[in-house]
Amino acid sequence: MRTTILVAFVAVALAAPASAQCAGDLNDDGVIDGADLGVQLSAWGLCTGCAADINDSGVVDGADLGLLLGAWGTCPGVPDWATVVQYAPDATVVTDPSLRAAIIATGRPWRVRDTATQVEMLLVPPGTFQMGCIMGSDQWECYSWEQPVHQVTLTNAFYLGRYEVTQAQWQAAMGSNPSAFQSASAQVPAAQVPNRPVERVSWNTIQGYLGETGMRLPTEAEWEYACRAGTQTPFYNGSTDDGTVGALAWYSANAGNQTHPVGGKAANAFGFHDMLGNVWEWVNDWYGDYSGNAQTDPTGPVSAACRVFRGGSWNSGSGNVRSSNRGYYTPGTTLNSVGFRVAKTP
């Protein structure tokens, strides 16, 4: 009987990528334990596209064993607000093995949709990074407001919108569309206009959308960590070359003085699109000067005159379309170059 059960478990492990409650829960019982270990050891070796290959490398080996042992115990499970699209990170999207391992180690699904709004979100794992302008680009030096560089540790995983919030998503929740770019153009056909990012939304106005949907804005530190995706360079492709920005972002050199449908440019190593260019993105923090001290889960000043936005926009030059650059305005300001993306806590 025991042999029959084990064979059945192995068949599941060999059949398809993991879709269990968490990566490593190979028998889908909500806990990672000796039964899952047995399944993985039985699948040892070449095993393309199977659940036991937790890191999606095409082989079940010591790396997968380490991930399984690291997640030992009860699975965190799927957030009650989420519908799972893909549990384990796609190796063709999250190409860095260390980032995939960090995502898998949380025990939570990588790619989900908020069930109520259908906003697609990706998991960002905990981690430590250097926040601020570490190096300038080939054409631009660091700005004073991006320094000093300081160490930031984020202790909790969070979900972040894969794309900027679109006009259609705003309209669905709020019943109106404040955006300036609501017409078709030579570059954006009418059918794609609803997929342009919403803009002309103030930080204050966004609070209504967040209240309606149960979302939140990311903190400034969360935003930069997610944008950098393990890089320390000005651009999240790992380059200092301003000439490479066009592959990543809609900005002044290629946008044609308008926003574009989300997701049209290359993603970063976490899988996020348009974190550089298209529209600036409001974050939750009040604006203030950086401290050089190491920080854990920072949320910015207690109060100030302005709120922060990040990432540059369709009318920004390459000097502003950088992972570390910061902008700010009073929270009631509306501009056709400023929108947002949403975050959610598991």
C-alpha beads as a LAMMPS data file, in Angstrom:
LAMMPS data file: protein, C-alpha beads

346 atoms
345 bonds

1 atom types
1 bond types

-500.0 500.0 xlo xhi
-500.0 500.0 ylo yhi
-500.0 500.0 zlo zhi

Masses

1 110.0

Atoms # bond

1 1 1 0.000 0.000 0.000
2 1 1 2.774 2.424 0.990
3 1 1 4.615 1.710 -2.266
4 1 1 1.458 2.369 -4.274
5 1 1 0.953 5.738 -2.563
6 1 1 4.563 6.728 -3.121
7 1 1 4.322 5.804 -6.796
8 1 1 1.211 7.941 -7.084
9 1 1 3.002 10.873 -5.445
10 1 1 5.967 10.462 -7.775
11 1 1 3.616 10.471 -10.753
12 1 1 2.228 13.812 -9.565
13 1 1 5.738 15.173 -9.115
14 1 1 6.693 14.138 -12.647
15 1 1 3.519 15.313 -14.308
16 1 1 3.645 19.107 -14.206
17 1 1 5.174 22.153 -12.554
18 1 1 4.207 22.713 -8.935
19 1 1 0.643 23.894 -8.410
20 1 1 0.353 22.843 -4.774
21 1 1 -0.267 25.103 -1.812
22 1 1 3.403 26.033 -1.873
23 1 1 6.459 25.055 -3.857
24 1 1 7.858 21.928 -2.214
25 1 1 4.458 20.634 -1.102
26 1 1 4.654 17.882 -3.688
27 1 1 1.681 15.886 -2.415
28 1 1 -0.516 18.965 -1.953
29 1 1 -1.417 18.311 1.695
30 1 1 -0.520 21.771 3.034
31 1 1 2.700 20.748 4.732
32 1 1 6.243 20.045 3.585
33 1 1 7.486 16.948 5.370
34 1 1 9.031 13.523 4.884
35 1 1 6.422 12.478 2.334
36 1 1 7.460 15.344 0.052
37 1 1 11.118 14.547 0.637
38 1 1 10.487 10.984 -0.472
39 1 1 8.786 12.170 -3.660
40 1 1 11.660 14.499 -4.460
41 1 1 14.351 11.900 -3.871
42 1 1 12.467 9.443 -6.065
43 1 1 12.456 12.011 -8.893
44 1 1 16.198 12.756 -8.530
45 1 1 17.981 13.546 -11.784
46 1 1 16.818 14.938 -15.114
47 1 1 13.192 15.938 -14.756
48 1 1 12.134 18.751 -17.095
49 1 1 8.843 20.404 -16.158
50 1 1 8.133 18.429 -12.998
51 1 1 7.054 19.691 -9.592
52 1 1 10.028 18.125 -7.796
53 1 1 12.256 20.454 -9.837
54 1 1 11.396 23.359 -7.553
55 1 1 13.825 25.848 -9.105
56 1 1 12.784 24.897 -12.652
57 1 1 16.340 24.085 -13.740
58 1 1 15.489 20.907 -15.631
59 1 1 17.058 18.650 -13.038
60 1 1 16.125 17.606 -9.498
61 1 1 19.287 18.039 -7.460
62 1 1 20.780 19.477 -4.285
63 1 1 19.503 22.970 -5.045
64 1 1 15.921 21.705 -5.063
65 1 1 16.550 19.689 -1.918
66 1 1 17.820 22.824 -0.187
67 1 1 14.684 24.748 -1.168
68 1 1 12.443 21.954 0.100
69 1 1 14.271 21.701 3.437
70 1 1 14.297 25.483 3.802
71 1 1 10.505 25.577 3.508
72 1 1 9.961 22.603 5.857
73 1 1 6.735 22.744 7.826
74 1 1 3.272 24.171 7.275
75 1 1 2.768 26.093 4.043
76 1 1 1.780 29.759 4.437
77 1 1 -0.930 29.123 1.867
78 1 1 -2.622 31.369 -0.671
79 1 1 -3.865 34.765 0.560
80 1 1 -7.646 34.754 0.882
81 1 1 -7.911 37.680 -1.546
82 1 1 -5.855 36.016 -4.300
83 1 1 -6.330 33.612 -7.187
84 1 1 -3.144 31.746 -8.090
85 1 1 -1.956 32.085 -11.681
86 1 1 1.433 30.411 -11.229
87 1 1 2.945 29.142 -8.003
88 1 1 6.653 28.720 -8.754
89 1 1 8.415 31.620 -10.504
90 1 1 8.871 31.231 -14.242
91 1 1 12.586 30.756 -14.922
92 1 1 12.262 32.568 -18.247
93 1 1 10.991 35.661 -16.401
94 1 1 12.813 35.482 -13.062
95 1 1 16.084 34.460 -14.644
96 1 1 18.302 34.966 -11.582
97 1 1 18.422 31.701 -9.574
98 1 1 18.967 33.590 -6.313
99 1 1 15.804 35.654 -6.848
100 1 1 13.820 32.524 -7.708
101 1 1 15.125 30.824 -4.582
102 1 1 14.154 33.825 -2.424
103 1 1 10.629 33.815 -3.852
104 1 1 10.244 30.047 -3.421
105 1 1 11.544 30.254 0.163
106 1 1 8.553 32.398 1.180
107 1 1 6.259 29.432 0.461
108 1 1 3.817 31.799 -1.252
109 1 1 2.696 31.835 -4.882
110 1 1 4.745 33.999 -7.218
111 1 1 2.028 35.173 -9.594
112 1 1 -1.536 35.889 -8.513
113 1 1 -4.558 37.970 -9.393
114 1 1 -6.471 40.002 -6.883
115 1 1 -9.765 38.144 -7.135
116 1 1 -11.966 41.223 -6.758
117 1 1 -10.218 43.484 -9.291
118 1 1 -8.291 40.973 -11.453
119 1 1 -5.152 43.101 -11.008
120 1 1 -2.153 40.836 -11.648
121 1 1 0.456 40.870 -8.883
122 1 1 3.880 39.318 -8.346
123 1 1 5.496 38.353 -5.052
124 1 1 8.518 40.315 -3.857
125 1 1 10.501 38.365 -1.231
126 1 1 12.167 39.859 1.860
127 1 1 15.725 41.053 1.407
128 1 1 18.429 43.648 1.966
129 1 1 19.653 46.153 -0.599
130 1 1 21.528 49.408 -1.007
131 1 1 18.996 52.221 -1.503
132 1 1 19.917 55.415 -3.329
133 1 1 22.143 56.347 -6.238
134 1 1 25.118 54.002 -6.123
135 1 1 26.453 55.065 -9.509
136 1 1 25.422 57.536 -12.174
137 1 1 24.709 56.625 -15.769
138 1 1 27.049 57.331 -18.656
139 1 1 25.383 60.734 -19.155
140 1 1 24.143 61.678 -15.684
141 1 1 25.698 61.914 -12.250
142 1 1 23.813 61.115 -9.042
143 1 1 21.478 63.827 -7.757
144 1 1 21.819 65.044 -4.175
145 1 1 18.283 63.920 -3.274
146 1 1 19.195 60.309 -4.134
147 1 1 21.943 60.192 -1.495
148 1 1 23.425 59.125 0.817
149 1 1 23.239 55.472 -0.161
150 1 1 22.039 53.445 2.804
151 1 1 21.290 49.822 3.589
152 1 1 17.628 48.855 3.806
153 1 1 16.233 45.535 4.996
154 1 1 12.671 44.540 4.176
155 1 1 11.591 41.764 6.510
156 1 1 8.275 40.832 4.920
157 1 1 7.246 39.571 1.518
158 1 1 4.651 41.651 -0.328
159 1 1 2.725 41.613 -3.575
160 1 1 3.106 44.376 -6.155
161 1 1 1.168 45.070 -9.327
162 1 1 2.922 43.589 -12.339
163 1 1 1.849 46.680 -14.287
164 1 1 0.813 50.227 -13.553
165 1 1 -2.906 50.595 -12.803
166 1 1 -4.674 51.082 -16.125
167 1 1 -7.461 53.397 -17.173
168 1 1 -9.806 50.397 -17.455
169 1 1 -8.975 49.209 -13.933
170 1 1 -9.527 52.675 -12.496
171 1 1 -12.800 53.058 -14.403
172 1 1 -14.053 49.703 -13.138
173 1 1 -13.468 50.633 -9.512
174 1 1 -14.253 54.356 -9.551
175 1 1 -16.793 54.781 -12.361
176 1 1 -14.897 57.559 -14.130
177 1 1 -11.617 58.180 -15.930
178 1 1 -9.572 61.313 -15.167
179 1 1 -6.792 60.557 -17.670
180 1 1 -5.586 63.008 -20.300
181 1 1 -4.663 60.308 -22.820
182 1 1 -8.084 58.817 -23.594
183 1 1 -7.936 59.070 -27.365
184 1 1 -6.414 56.740 -29.936
185 1 1 -3.265 57.780 -31.755
186 1 1 -1.016 56.541 -34.537
187 1 1 0.931 54.555 -31.951
188 1 1 -1.964 53.470 -29.705
189 1 1 -5.093 52.053 -31.430
190 1 1 -8.501 52.621 -29.855
191 1 1 -8.737 49.045 -28.564
192 1 1 -5.557 49.553 -26.519
193 1 1 -6.418 52.941 -24.997
194 1 1 -8.020 51.358 -21.875
195 1 1 -4.661 49.646 -21.228
196 1 1 -2.797 52.926 -20.976
197 1 1 -1.880 53.730 -17.362
198 1 1 -4.316 55.969 -15.544
199 1 1 -2.872 59.436 -14.857
200 1 1 -4.003 62.830 -13.569
201 1 1 -4.680 61.087 -10.266
202 1 1 -3.413 62.802 -7.149
203 1 1 -2.048 60.946 -4.142
204 1 1 -5.176 62.037 -2.290
205 1 1 -7.531 60.788 -5.013
206 1 1 -5.786 57.433 -5.121
207 1 1 -6.793 56.833 -1.509
208 1 1 -10.373 56.392 -2.734
209 1 1 -9.278 53.673 -5.154
210 1 1 -7.281 51.958 -2.420
211 1 1 -10.260 52.045 -0.069
212 1 1 -12.512 50.621 -2.769
213 1 1 -10.156 47.762 -3.679
214 1 1 -8.369 46.916 -0.421
215 1 1 -5.000 47.683 -1.992
216 1 1 -2.240 49.977 -0.750
217 1 1 0.631 51.957 -2.213
218 1 1 4.128 50.512 -1.817
219 1 1 6.535 52.301 0.456
220 1 1 9.381 54.091 -1.285
221 1 1 11.823 51.416 -0.096
222 1 1 9.573 48.599 -1.324
223 1 1 9.268 50.324 -4.686
224 1 1 13.017 50.737 -5.198
225 1 1 13.779 47.191 -4.027
226 1 1 11.205 45.794 -6.464
227 1 1 12.439 48.037 -9.260
228 1 1 16.108 47.187 -8.828
229 1 1 15.435 43.436 -8.695
230 1 1 18.944 42.730 -7.480
231 1 1 20.755 45.359 -9.561
232 1 1 22.816 48.291 -8.315
233 1 1 23.003 50.122 -11.621
234 1 1 20.931 53.116 -12.777
235 1 1 18.765 50.909 -15.005
236 1 1 17.309 47.532 -14.052
237 1 1 18.889 45.795 -17.024
238 1 1 22.173 46.030 -15.111
239 1 1 23.549 48.778 -17.362
240 1 1 24.865 52.325 -16.988
241 1 1 24.339 52.961 -20.719
242 1 1 21.594 55.516 -21.381
243 1 1 21.315 54.099 -24.880
244 1 1 19.700 50.941 -23.492
245 1 1 16.781 52.735 -21.835
246 1 1 14.538 52.492 -24.890
247 1 1 14.182 48.736 -24.416
248 1 1 12.980 49.237 -20.835
249 1 1 10.922 52.398 -20.823
250 1 1 8.629 54.765 -22.661
251 1 1 10.434 58.066 -22.138
252 1 1 11.035 61.344 -23.957
253 1 1 13.115 59.798 -26.750
254 1 1 10.575 57.182 -27.865
255 1 1 7.139 57.838 -26.314
256 1 1 5.869 60.338 -28.879
257 1 1 4.626 62.682 -26.134
258 1 1 2.077 60.213 -24.784
259 1 1 1.548 57.229 -22.518
260 1 1 1.478 53.702 -23.939
261 1 1 -0.354 50.485 -23.001
262 1 1 1.278 48.838 -20.014
263 1 1 3.635 45.915 -20.478
264 1 1 5.055 46.960 -23.828
265 1 1 8.663 47.183 -22.670
266 1 1 11.050 44.630 -21.181
267 1 1 10.388 43.461 -17.637
268 1 1 12.918 43.575 -14.830
269 1 1 14.299 40.458 -13.143
270 1 1 11.249 40.138 -10.855
271 1 1 8.878 40.350 -13.827
272 1 1 7.626 43.935 -13.367
273 1 1 7.002 46.162 -16.385
274 1 1 7.149 49.957 -16.750
275 1 1 8.725 50.666 -13.385
276 1 1 10.862 53.026 -15.442
277 1 1 9.014 55.401 -17.742
278 1 1 5.411 55.597 -19.011
279 1 1 4.149 57.387 -15.889
280 1 1 5.733 58.339 -12.600
281 1 1 4.299 56.244 -9.766
282 1 1 3.104 57.626 -6.447
283 1 1 4.366 55.755 -3.374
284 1 1 3.098 56.026 0.161
285 1 1 5.925 58.020 1.776
286 1 1 6.159 61.688 2.588
287 1 1 9.239 63.189 0.964
288 1 1 12.334 63.747 3.113
289 1 1 16.120 63.677 2.905
290 1 1 17.788 60.303 3.230
291 1 1 19.789 59.242 6.258
292 1 1 22.997 57.276 5.868
293 1 1 21.979 54.892 8.660
294 1 1 20.876 51.341 7.979
295 1 1 17.099 50.974 8.186
296 1 1 14.598 48.163 8.561
297 1 1 11.171 48.423 6.913
298 1 1 11.343 52.230 6.561
299 1 1 8.150 54.172 5.867
300 1 1 9.549 57.687 5.426
301 1 1 9.002 60.831 7.508
302 1 1 6.018 61.070 9.833
303 1 1 4.825 64.158 7.954
304 1 1 6.026 66.652 5.358
305 1 1 4.673 68.911 2.614
306 1 1 4.996 66.496 -0.329
307 1 1 4.551 62.844 -1.231
308 1 1 7.071 60.880 -3.286
309 1 1 6.703 59.450 -6.778
310 1 1 9.232 57.276 -8.596
311 1 1 10.407 55.931 -11.958
312 1 1 10.139 58.737 -14.504
313 1 1 7.570 59.077 -17.273
314 1 1 6.850 59.502 -20.976
315 1 1 8.211 63.062 -20.882
316 1 1 11.335 62.316 -18.814
317 1 1 14.878 62.198 -20.123
318 1 1 17.113 59.252 -19.287
319 1 1 18.482 61.123 -16.273
320 1 1 15.106 60.764 -14.546
321 1 1 14.280 57.260 -15.768
322 1 1 16.514 55.517 -13.228
323 1 1 15.875 53.094 -10.377
324 1 1 17.081 55.482 -7.685
325 1 1 15.614 58.774 -8.899
326 1 1 12.936 60.497 -6.834
327 1 1 10.270 63.081 -7.538
328 1 1 7.759 64.749 -5.256
329 1 1 4.711 66.987 -5.260
330 1 1 2.013 68.016 -2.838
331 1 1 -0.490 65.163 -2.400
332 1 1 -3.299 67.046 -4.151
333 1 1 -1.318 67.493 -7.393
334 1 1 -2.589 65.924 -10.631
335 1 1 -0.349 65.590 -13.694
336 1 1 -0.710 63.721 -16.979
337 1 1 2.668 62.110 -16.283
338 1 1 1.902 60.640 -12.849
339 1 1 0.005 57.441 -12.024
340 1 1 0.627 54.520 -9.652
341 1 1 0.816 50.772 -9.111
342 1 1 -0.676 48.921 -6.179
343 1 1 0.734 46.704 -3.456
344 1 1 -0.860 44.230 -1.090
345 1 1 0.290 42.417 2.026
346 1 1 -0.164 38.610 2.015

Bonds

1 1 1 2
2 1 2 3
3 1 3 4
4 1 4 5
5 1 5 6
6 1 6 7
7 1 7 8
8 1 8 9
9 1 9 10
10 1 10 11
11 1 11 12
12 1 12 13
13 1 13 14
14 1 14 15
15 1 15 16
16 1 16 17
17 1 17 18
18 1 18 19
19 1 19 20
20 1 20 21
21 1 21 22
22 1 22 23
23 1 23 24
24 1 24 25
25 1 25 26
26 1 26 27
27 1 27 28
28 1 28 29
29 1 29 30
30 1 30 31
31 1 31 32
32 1 32 33
33 1 33 34
34 1 34 35
35 1 35 36
36 1 36 37
37 1 37 38
38 1 38 39
39 1 39 40
40 1 40 41
41 1 41 42
42 1 42 43
43 1 43 44
44 1 44 45
45 1 45 46
46 1 46 47
47 1 47 48
48 1 48 49
49 1 49 50
50 1 50 51
51 1 51 52
52 1 52 53
53 1 53 54
54 1 54 55
55 1 55 56
56 1 56 57
57 1 57 58
58 1 58 59
59 1 59 60
60 1 60 61
61 1 61 62
62 1 62 63
63 1 63 64
64 1 64 65
65 1 65 66
66 1 66 67
67 1 67 68
68 1 68 69
69 1 69 70
70 1 70 71
71 1 71 72
72 1 72 73
73 1 73 74
74 1 74 75
75 1 75 76
76 1 76 77
77 1 77 78
78 1 78 79
79 1 79 80
80 1 80 81
81 1 81 82
82 1 82 83
83 1 83 84
84 1 84 85
85 1 85 86
86 1 86 87
87 1 87 88
88 1 88 89
89 1 89 90
90 1 90 91
91 1 91 92
92 1 92 93
93 1 93 94
94 1 94 95
95 1 95 96
96 1 96 97
97 1 97 98
98 1 98 99
99 1 99 100
100 1 100 101
101 1 101 102
102 1 102 103
103 1 103 104
104 1 104 105
105 1 105 106
106 1 106 107
107 1 107 108
108 1 108 109
109 1 109 110
110 1 110 111
111 1 111 112
112 1 112 113
113 1 113 114
114 1 114 115
115 1 115 116
116 1 116 117
117 1 117 118
118 1 118 119
119 1 119 120
120 1 120 121
121 1 121 122
122 1 122 123
123 1 123 124
124 1 124 125
125 1 125 126
126 1 126 127
127 1 127 128
128 1 128 129
129 1 129 130
130 1 130 131
131 1 131 132
132 1 132 133
133 1 133 134
134 1 134 135
135 1 135 136
136 1 136 137
137 1 137 138
138 1 138 139
139 1 139 140
140 1 140 141
141 1 141 142
142 1 142 143
143 1 143 144
144 1 144 145
145 1 145 146
146 1 146 147
147 1 147 148
148 1 148 149
149 1 149 150
150 1 150 151
151 1 151 152
152 1 152 153
153 1 153 154
154 1 154 155
155 1 155 156
156 1 156 157
157 1 157 158
158 1 158 159
159 1 159 160
160 1 160 161
161 1 161 162
162 1 162 163
163 1 163 164
164 1 164 165
165 1 165 166
166 1 166 167
167 1 167 168
168 1 168 169
169 1 169 170
170 1 170 171
171 1 171 172
172 1 172 173
173 1 173 174
174 1 174 175
175 1 175 176
176 1 176 177
177 1 177 178
178 1 178 179
179 1 179 180
180 1 180 181
181 1 181 182
182 1 182 183
183 1 183 184
184 1 184 185
185 1 185 186
186 1 186 187
187 1 187 188
188 1 188 189
189 1 189 190
190 1 190 191
191 1 191 192
192 1 192 193
193 1 193 194
194 1 194 195
195 1 195 196
196 1 196 197
197 1 197 198
198 1 198 199
199 1 199 200
200 1 200 201
201 1 201 202
202 1 202 203
203 1 203 204
204 1 204 205
205 1 205 206
206 1 206 207
207 1 207 208
208 1 208 209
209 1 209 210
210 1 210 211
211 1 211 212
212 1 212 213
213 1 213 214
214 1 214 215
215 1 215 216
216 1 216 217
217 1 217 218
218 1 218 219
219 1 219 220
220 1 220 221
221 1 221 222
222 1 222 223
223 1 223 224
224 1 224 225
225 1 225 226
226 1 226 227
227 1 227 228
228 1 228 229
229 1 229 230
230 1 230 231
231 1 231 232
232 1 232 233
233 1 233 234
234 1 234 235
235 1 235 236
236 1 236 237
237 1 237 238
238 1 238 239
239 1 239 240
240 1 240 241
241 1 241 242
242 1 242 243
243 1 243 244
244 1 244 245
245 1 245 246
246 1 246 247
247 1 247 248
248 1 248 249
249 1 249 250
250 1 250 251
251 1 251 252
252 1 252 253
253 1 253 254
254 1 254 255
255 1 255 256
256 1 256 257
257 1 257 258
258 1 258 259
259 1 259 260
260 1 260 261
261 1 261 262
262 1 262 263
263 1 263 264
264 1 264 265
265 1 265 266
266 1 266 267
267 1 267 268
268 1 268 269
269 1 269 270
270 1 270 271
271 1 271 272
272 1 272 273
273 1 273 274
274 1 274 275
275 1 275 276
276 1 276 277
277 1 277 278
278 1 278 279
279 1 279 280
280 1 280 281
281 1 281 282
282 1 282 283
283 1 283 284
284 1 284 285
285 1 285 286
286 1 286 287
287 1 287 288
288 1 288 289
289 1 289 290
290 1 290 291
291 1 291 292
292 1 292 293
293 1 293 294
294 1 294 295
295 1 295 296
296 1 296 297
297 1 297 298
298 1 298 299
299 1 299 300
300 1 300 301
301 1 301 302
302 1 302 303
303 1 303 304
304 1 304 305
305 1 305 306
306 1 306 307
307 1 307 308
308 1 308 309
309 1 309 310
310 1 310 311
311 1 311 312
312 1 312 313
313 1 313 314
314 1 314 315
315 1 315 316
316 1 316 317
317 1 317 318
318 1 318 319
319 1 319 320
320 1 320 321
321 1 321 322
322 1 322 323
323 1 323 324
324 1 324 325
325 1 325 326
326 1 326 327
327 1 327 328
328 1 328 329
329 1 329 330
330 1 330 331
331 1 331 332
332 1 332 333
333 1 333 334
334 1 334 335
335 1 335 336
336 1 336 337
337 1 337 338
338 1 338 339
339 1 339 340
340 1 340 341
341 1 341 342
342 1 342 343
343 1 343 344
344 1 344 345
345 1 345 346
